[in-house]
Amino acid sequence: MSYRVIYHVGDAVTLKTRVNSGTLTFDAASIRIAGQNPLTIDFSSVKNVELFRLHGLGRMINLVCTDRSVFLTVIHINLFGYFVIINHFKVGKLCQQLKAYAKEQNVKS
């Protein structure tokens, strides 16, 4: 399954943060985001998956990895990286999948 997402690699995300957009897919042992700035995250490096609300407006996922933090959310519409309409239910579904994959990989290690 693939998801249209926006994402930001960094310590924090605010309402003024310029985000990247891409398509998230799952591999056997990693998450791949294809887009302008492609990103690959191994499940073995994921320490924590957290679902939160950014300023009470929309759901986001914070992937805390060993070397970085990645903020992402599933979208319906993205206008220039500044205005997005978030798919509330798919963000929850993606968060559950990420937690399951990360837990499975970390248990195997």
C-alpha distance (Angstrom), angle and dihedral (degrees) to the residues before:
residue distance angle dihedral
M1 . . .
S2 3.79 . .
Y3 3.80 131.1 .
R4 3.80 131.8 -157.9
V5 3.80 103.2 -128.7
I6 3.75 144.5 170.3
Y7 3.78 117.4 -142.9
H8 3.77 144.2 179.4
V9 3.79 128.0 -161.9
G10 3.80 110.7 -149.1
D11 3.78 147.0 78.7
A12 3.80 97.8 -74.6
V13 3.78 143.0 6.2
T14 3.80 126.4 -146.3
L15 3.78 136.0 176.8
K16 3.82 88.8 -91.5
T17 3.81 96.0 51.9
R18 3.79 114.8 120.6
V19 3.79 107.2 -134.4
N20 3.79 135.4 -161.6
S21 3.78 123.0 -125.9
G22 3.76 129.0 -144.0
T23 3.77 148.1 130.1
L24 3.79 118.8 -80.1
T25 3.80 119.6 -148.5
F26 3.79 133.4 170.4
D27 3.77 123.9 -121.1
A28 3.80 125.9 -170.2
A29 3.82 92.3 -89.1
S30 3.79 106.0 6.1
I31 3.77 149.9 43.5
R32 3.79 116.2 -117.7
I33 3.78 124.6 -162.2
A34 3.80 113.7 -168.9
G35 3.80 117.7 -161.5
Q36 3.80 141.6 90.6
N37 3.81 91.2 -38.6
P38 3.82 105.4 28.7
L39 3.78 116.8 -150.0
T40 3.81 133.9 -166.0
I41 3.79 122.6 -168.0
D42 3.80 122.0 -173.6
F43 3.80 113.8 -138.8
S44 3.81 88.9 -135.8
S45 3.83 89.8 64.7
V46 3.84 94.2 52.0
K47 3.80 110.7 106.2
N48 3.80 100.4 172.3
V49 3.82 140.4 5.7
E50 3.79 113.7 -156.7
L51 3.81 129.7 -178.3
F52 3.82 115.0 -153.1
R53 3.80 142.4 156.5
L54 3.79 116.4 -110.1
H55 3.82 104.4 -134.4
G56 3.79 89.5 -30.4
L57 3.81 91.6 -68.1
G58 3.78 107.4 99.6
R59 3.76 144.1 -8.0
M60 3.80 120.0 -94.7
I61 3.78 134.5 177.1
N62 3.80 122.6 -134.3
L63 3.80 113.4 -156.2
V64 3.79 108.1 -163.9
C65 3.79 108.8 -159.7
T66 3.78 131.5 178.2
D67 3.80 93.1 -99.7
R68 3.83 105.6 23.3
S69 3.80 148.3 3.6
V70 3.79 121.1 -115.7
F71 3.80 122.3 -162.6
L72 3.80 115.9 -161.6
T73 3.78 143.2 161.5
V74 3.82 137.5 -178.2
I75 3.79 114.5 -110.5
H76 3.79 142.7 -160.3
I77 3.83 96.9 -165.9
N78 3.81 133.4 11.0
L79 3.81 120.5 -167.1
F80 3.82 110.5 -166.5
G81 3.81 93.4 -42.4
Y82 3.81 93.3 -73.0
F83 3.81 104.5 79.7
V84 3.79 121.5 40.1
I85 3.77 138.2 165.7
I86 3.80 109.0 -139.5
N87 3.81 124.7 -143.0
H88 3.82 98.2 -131.7
F89 3.81 98.4 -167.3
K90 3.80 96.9 44.4
V91 3.82 90.5 51.8
G92 3.80 88.2 59.1
K93 3.80 91.7 46.5
L94 3.82 91.8 48.9
C95 3.81 91.0 48.8
Q96 3.81 91.1 53.4
Q97 3.81 91.0 48.9
L98 3.81 92.5 48.5
K99 3.81 91.7 49.8
A100 3.81 91.3 49.3
Y101 3.82 94.6 47.8
A102 3.80 93.1 44.4
K103 3.81 92.3 48.2
E104 3.81 91.4 47.9
Q105 3.81 93.2 50.2
N106 3.80 94.8 44.3
V107 3.81 91.6 49.4
K108 3.83 91.0 52.8
S109 3.83 92.4 51.8
